[in-house]
Amino acid sequence: MGAIEVSHEENLLFNANSKYPLIGYQMFYSMEIQECLPFLREHETISRIWVEPEEIPYLINDHELIHLILQAAVRNRPSYL
């Protein structure tokens, strides 16, 4: 669906030796899950959780744009779901 670019180029307090990149991206995508395989955490995060859309405001409160993206994704669900 899109991405939010997070840039620290103008952040005077940015630490180039931290674990965060100078410019990063938060990706947003919509998918139809047909099969849920075991989570082995070999190549990504250490955990994975499923969250219903109505629970998002209780888990993510850092940016209004995230909520607008989620609302657009839910509105544009294929009719066969």
C-alpha positions, 0 to 999 in steps of 0.5 A: 500500500505504501511506506513512511520514510523516517529520516534523521538527516536534520536531527542534530541528536542522531547517533550514527553508531546507533542501531537505527539507520539515518533513513528508514522506511516503515512498509505497509501492505495488505495480503490475503493469508491462505496458510499460516506456517510455523514461526521459526524466527530465523530471518526476521524479528524474534516474535510475531503477533496477529492483531485485529484492526480494531486493536491497533489504536491500543498497540500503535500510538506513535503516528496518525498516518498509520491509522489512516493507512489501516483504515484505507486497507480495511475499506479496500478489502476484496469482496471475497473475504 
